[in-house]
């Protein structure tokens, strides 16, 4: 081992003691270079430990950031699910309303999604309430037998629109589409000449005849009474029938314009 240059110099006792203490402290190192290497290793270890702590802090920070992001994503998913549920409910409600409206207006059946709220002592008329609409199924002993739909403010009504067959013939000749819109679903009392009785179909026909053919019109009444009662009617005599307008067949080269009434009752002056 090489001697340190400090040992060749004449030293005082105090200096020797100091030197000796340094030598004891660093006696495990053979050279100054080894001491420096040790210090470098310690610094590297400290630096690695610092880097590890820094990485740990960064990971903690990232985890801290992920928590609110997860909450935000969860909240968005919940909101999206709630919107979908509301959308489905709205579609179902619209479908239910549409089914009842079409069933009543077009097919005179139903309602299927309304609640019975009142029954009248007139033969069995029933009143239903749905979501924003009311349905009245008339079943009078001798009167209305149709089904109507409207707003909640719609009132029970058994009043008829009294009209002569000639008046209907003139009105429909002027404007068929508008006239049908006006009378469709309305409860009419029609008077005119009985032109045909069909026992098999349980129907009678009231006709206004115009020699020029311009205003000729048929009004078919599908009866609610027993077929046997039709045997008491005689053609070419005035008759009065009440019923609800349910259909209309437009004028054609082969057929007269035809207004159709359903659930009819009729009386004839003999």
Secondary structure, 3 states (H helix, E strand, C coil): CCCCHHHHCCCCHHHHHHHHHHHHHCCCCCCHHHHHHHHHHHHHHHHHHHHHHHHHHHHHHHHHHHHHHHHHHHHHHHHHHHHHHHHHHHHHHHHHHHHHHHHHHHHCCCCCCCEEEEECCCCCCEEEECCCCEEEECCCCCCCCCEEEECCCCCCCCCCEEEEHHHHHHHHHHCHHHHHHHHCCCEEEEEEEEEEEECCCCEEEEEECCCCCCCCEEEEEEECCCHHHHHHCCCCCEEEEEEEEEEEECCCCCCCEEEEEEEEEEEECC
